[in-house]
Amino acid sequence: MQQWVLANPGCLVLPRTLVNRVEASIGESLHADDHGEYWFSGEELVFLKARRRAQELGGYSADGQGSIRWDDHAEMLDR
């Protein structure tokens, strides 16, 4: 699922099949629309774009090694 999201950075909607997988794994509802799709919020889209860009630039890690600061690359997030 993570790979699909990172491989489709322009996507604004999580398809129903992936919504079903996420909901089954977390045991909670994602508040999908009438078609079973989940629309990403603006905040989620910024996060996903940053993760995608970090992956392209050499990876991302939670401990700060190889991570990218938000303010250093704000222009990339607007693409």
C-alpha positions, 0 to 999 in steps of 0.5 A: 500500500505504501509503495502504491501511494509513493508511486502515484504522487499525483493521486488525490484519492485512495481507491476503494480496493486500497481503502478496504485493505487499510481499513481491514489492517487498522480496524477503523473506518477511513470515512470514505465517500459514497463510492468507497474512495478516500480523498486525501486532505491537503495536509496528507498530500503535503506529507505524501509529496514530501515523502516521495521527494525524500525517497527520490533524494536518497531516502527518509528515516525517522532518526533524522539521518538522510531526512529533509527539512520542510522549509528547505524544500517547500518549493518542491511540495507545491508541484 
